Amino acid sequence: RISRKTAQKTQRNVLSKEKWKGYDFSLILIVVVVSVRIVGSITTCPSDCDETYNYWEPLHYLLFNSGQQTWEYSPQFALRSYSYLVPSFLIGKCLNIFISNRIHVWYGIRIFWAVLASLAELRLFRSIQYRFGSLHGNLFFIF
């Protein structure tokens, strides 16, 4: 018979091994996911007119005082809030200190959000692995 204390210690060891299973794979995974997201943010154009006219144009207007203000952002209708654009605006202002080309600032904002999304995706992957096991985490990553 195994004592209760020994059983708990064994269970903790199994859980800690499960937690770190696939640890060597993590660095490769980070590099692959972040690289794919960065390449995607550089090579793809805005996918629809809503992305362009509801986010990038008003952001350009805020950053450079030129561009279009869509009717949804105009004070007359005020259907959209500028608060969604504030994080991108702050990133753009910081980038604009070092980069004078407006197109490069735009790419810099996209790359920043791509890296942030990659890190969130990797965190979700690790959480799934920890909670449900390596098989489910790997299936999440593949699909």
C-alpha positions, 0 to 999 in steps of 0.5 A: 500500500502507498501512503497518502503523502507518497501518492500526492507527491507522485501526482505532483511529479506527474503533473509537473512532467506533463506541464513541461512536456514539449518544452524543447519544442516551444522555442521553435514554435515561438519562432515559427508562429511569430515569423508567420504572423509577421510575414502575413502582416507585411504581405497581405493587404487589408482584407475589406473596405471596413478595415480600411475606412473604419480603422486605418483611415481614421487612425491616419487622420489621428496620426498625421492630421490628414486623411478621411474621416468616415461618417461613422466617426463624425460628431454628427453621427458618432456611431464609432468610438475612437477608443478602439484606435487609441492603442494603435495611435500610441504605437504609431506615435512612438514609431513616428518618432523613429520612422518618418515614412508613413507607410513604414509606420503603418507596417510597424503597427501591423507587425506590433499587433501580429507579434502580440497576437502570436504571443496570445496564441502561444499562451493559449496553446501552452494553457491547452497543453497544460490543462488538457494534455500535449495531444490536445495542445498539438491538435490546437496548433495544427488546426 
